[in-house]
Amino acid sequence: MAEWNLTRPSQGEHVKAAHVESALRAGETALNNLEDSAVEYRSLASHHLPTIAVAYGQEATNHGSSSPLTVSTAYPGWDQNSGWQYDGITATEVTLKDPATDIATSVNLTLSTIQGLEIGVNVNVKEIALAGNNSHTRLLVVGVDVYDGSAWVHVPKSERWGVSQPNAGSGTSVAWLDIPLRLLVTTADVGNITISKFRVGLAKAAWDSASAEDSEVVSVSAWAAAYKAGAL
């Protein structure tokens, strides 16, 4: 275990800056050398440990199972930054904030000090394919756009699908499904831009030539955090 031994100055002894610095350096070393087992659970909080995040944001909306959001907008196609359904999703636009001040901020992905922007989304689905035509596979699609200060930029790798399986029966194909999305956005995904916010889009689709059918969404939650390079 790390130890910090301090020698008390003798009576009448002059205290010099070098002595104080030496004692503080010894304390710094002792603290840095603490073993995991020496720190009591929950003894350190945000007041003691600086955050590794340089920006964060979170939003959520809950329509409830009795009045879910109907997704009726057709899938606009791969890598499209418009044509998605945004209305009715308060979590659709999440502004990034400085964790120290809670004031709106932005993240420059080109800086070497930035690891990237991590985004998480959860879409809680009540039903896919409301019309109950189960002879074809239907989908509910989730996608994310980021804002570079002047325009929305789609993140192709963000697209996720909730899938209904075809069957010979009647009624809805899928009920009570969670569509999770987790990704780290870097310059390789969206280019050299500065991001101030992001949004979530929903759309309906069909796997084959069949017509897409509406779906119902109970809730959407979204969050993001940008981390210092080397922190993850």
Buried (B, 14 or more C-beta within 10 A) or exposed (E): EEEEEEEEEEEEEEEEEEEEEEBEEBEEEBEEEEEEEEEEEEEEEEEEEEEBBBBBBBBBBBBEEEEBBBBBBBBBEEEBBEEBBBEBBEBBBBBBBBBEEEEEBBBBBEEEEBBBBBBBBBBBBBBBBBEEBBEBBBBBBBBBBBBBEEEBBBBEBBBBBBBBEBEEEEEBBBEEBEBEBEBBBBEEBBEEBBBBBBBBBBBBBBBEEBEBBBBBBBBBBBBBBBBBEEEE
